[in-house]
């Protein structure tokens, strides 16, 4: 390898590149998560940076991630492992957003049923009051209040189906884009080093077998 070598995925010429600089790859992942890197969650700060950076880019162009790594290269497949870990996590976040959207629509349908039932009851009660009771100022106010209350009950389902769903849908689509983006690593140098053993994976320097197993 040569200094400043970039490893793994090619970034399309049309891609908008999100660049991240870390001293070690493990800094990208949640240190509280005991899972192997392939299934570990991203660090919240790293996720927020990647997501917020992508929101500033055009929606109709492909995305790419370039990780500037302040250490020499490690095993030859570490860029592949990083890509798989990132894609798994971001794909899972997309699935979470899609579940939130389904749950929102489910609540919206229930709210719509309740709202329509209450609106129908309010209008029916208003008509009964008009037919059975002698008109007066109080009766007029009561009738109008029932009708207004019925329409107010419709606000929540209207809010769900007109406004609440599209930000969640946009979030899911964004995570889908991020989960498909190519990932590259740019190393600080090309010198032969064992520094990766303290990074990929987290293991004592002497435990070579455990470290290698974590990359398979």
C-alpha positions in Angstrom: 0.0 0.0 0.0 1.0 3.6 -0.6 0.5 6.5 1.7 -3.1 8.0 1.6 -4.3 4.8 -0.2 -8.1 4.5 -0.5 -9.5 1.0 0.1 -12.5 -0.8 -1.2 -15.6 0.7 -2.9 -15.3 3.0 -5.9 -17.3 6.2 -5.5 -19.3 7.1 -8.6 -18.3 10.4 -10.2 -21.8 11.7 -9.6 -21.9 10.7 -6.0 -22.0 13.3 -3.2 -19.4 12.2 -0.6 -19.9 12.4 3.1 -16.5 12.5 4.8 -15.7 11.4 8.3 -12.4 11.5 10.1 -11.7 9.1 13.0 -8.6 7.9 14.8 -9.9 4.4 14.9 -12.8 2.6 13.2 -14.3 1.6 16.6 -15.0 5.3 17.2 -17.8 5.0 14.7 -19.6 2.4 16.8 -21.4 2.5 20.1 -18.9 1.6 22.8 -21.7 0.5 25.1 -22.9 -2.2 22.6 -21.1 -5.5 23.4 -22.0 -7.0 20.0 -19.4 -7.7 17.3 -18.7 -4.9 14.9 -20.8 -6.5 12.2 -23.9 -6.2 14.3 -23.0 -3.2 16.5 -25.0 0.0 16.4 -23.4 3.2 15.2 -22.2 5.7 17.8 -25.1 8.3 18.2 -22.8 11.1 17.3 -21.5 9.4 14.2 -25.1 8.5 13.1 -26.2 12.1 13.6 -23.3 13.5 11.6 -23.8 11.1 8.7 -27.6 11.6 8.6 -27.5 15.4 9.0 -24.8 15.7 6.4 -26.9 13.6 3.9 -29.9 15.9 4.5 -27.9 18.8 3.2 -27.2 17.0 -0.1 -29.5 16.8 -3.1 -32.1 14.0 -2.9 -31.6 12.9 -6.5 -27.9 12.0 -6.5 -26.2 8.9 -5.1 -24.3 9.1 -1.8 -20.9 7.8 -0.7 -19.0 7.7 2.5 -15.3 8.3 2.8 -13.8 7.5 6.2 -10.4 9.2 6.8 -8.7 6.8 9.2 -5.8 8.1 11.3 -3.9 4.8 11.4 -2.2 2.5 8.9 -4.2 -0.2 7.1 -5.3 -3.4 8.9 -6.6 -6.6 7.4 -7.4 -6.5 3.7 -11.2 -7.0 4.3 -11.7 -4.3 6.9 -13.3 -2.0 4.5 -15.8 -4.7 3.5 -16.5 -5.4 7.2 -17.1 -1.7 7.8 -19.4 -1.4 4.8 -21.4 -4.4 5.9 -21.7 -3.1 9.5 -22.9 0.3 8.3 -25.3 -1.0 5.8 -26.8 -3.4 8.3 -27.3 -0.6 10.9 -28.7 1.9 8.4 -31.0 -0.7 6.8 -32.3 -1.5 10.3 -33.0 2.2 10.9 -35.0 2.3 7.7 -37.0 -0.7 8.9 -37.6 1.1 12.2 -38.9 4.2 10.3 -41.1 2.0 8.2 -42.6 0.3 11.3 -43.2 3.8 12.8 -45.0 4.7 9.6 -47.2 1.6 9.7 -48.0 2.2 13.4 -48.9 5.9 12.6 -51.3 4.8 9.8 -52.8 2.2 12.1 -53.5 4.9 14.8 -54.7 7.2 12.1 -57.3 4.7 10.9 -58.5 4.1 14.5 -58.6 7.9 15.0 -60.6 8.3 11.8 -63.1 5.7 12.8 -63.5 7.3 16.3 -63.7 10.8 14.8 -66.3 9.8 12.2 -68.4 8.1 14.8 -68.3 11.1 17.1 -69.0 13.5 14.3 -72.0 11.5 13.2 -73.3 11.3 16.7 -72.7 15.0 17.2 -74.6 15.9 14.0 -77.4 13.5 14.9 -77.8 15.0 18.4 -77.8 18.5 16.9 -80.6 17.6 14.5 -82.6 15.9 17.3 -82.2 19.0 19.5 -83.4 21.2 16.6 -86.4 18.9 16.0 -87.5 18.3 19.6 -86.6 21.4 21.6 -88.0 24.9 21.3 -85.5 27.2 19.5 -83.7 29.6 21.8 -80.3 31.2 22.1 -79.1 28.4 24.4 -80.3 25.7 22.1 -78.6 27.3 19.1 -75.3 27.5 21.0 -75.7 23.9 22.1 -76.3 22.7 18.6 -73.4 24.6 17.1 -71.1 23.4 19.9 -72.0 19.8 19.1 -71.2 20.2 15.4 -68.0 22.1 16.2 -66.9 19.4 18.7 -67.6 16.7 16.1 -65.3 18.4 13.5 -62.6 19.0 16.2 -62.6 15.3 16.8 -61.7 14.8 13.1 -58.5 17.0 13.5 -56.2 14.1 14.7 -56.9 11.7 11.7 -56.7 14.7 9.3 -53.3 15.6 10.9 -52.0 12.1 10.5 -53.0 11.6 6.9 -52.1 15.1 5.7 -49.0 16.0 7.7 -47.5 13.5 10.1 -46.7 10.6 7.7 -44.4 12.3 5.1 -41.5 13.2 7.4 -41.3 9.6 8.5 -41.5 8.3 4.9 -38.7 10.7 4.0 -36.6 9.5 6.9 -37.1 5.9 5.8 -36.1 6.7 2.2 -33.0 8.6 3.4 -31.9 5.6 5.5 -32.4 3.4 2.4 -30.1 5.6 0.4 -27.5 5.6 3.2 -27.8 1.8 3.5 -26.9 1.4 -0.2 -24.0 3.9 -0.4 -20.5 2.7 -1.2 -17.9 3.0 1.6 -14.2 3.7 1.3 -11.4 4.1 3.8 -8.5 6.5 3.4 -5.6 5.7 5.6 -3.2 8.2 7.2 -0.2 6.2 6.1 0.9 2.9 4.6 3.4 1.8 7.1 3.3 -1.8 8.4 1.7 -1.6 11.8 -0.1 -3.8 14.3 -2.2 -0.8 15.5 -5.4 -2.3 14.0 -5.4 -5.1 16.6 -6.5 -2.6 19.2 -9.2 -1.4 16.8 -10.6 -4.2 14.6 -11.9 -5.8 16.8 -11.3 -4.7 20.4 -9.0 -7.4 21.7 -5.7 -7.6 23.5 -2.8 -7.3 21.2 -1.6 -10.8 22.0 -5.0 -12.4 21.0 -4.4 -12.7 17.3 -6.8 -15.6 16.8 -9.6 -13.7 18.4 -8.9 -10.6 16.4 -8.9 -12.6 13.1 -12.1 -14.4 14.0 -13.8 -11.1 14.5 -13.2 -10.2 10.9 -14.5 -13.4 9.4 
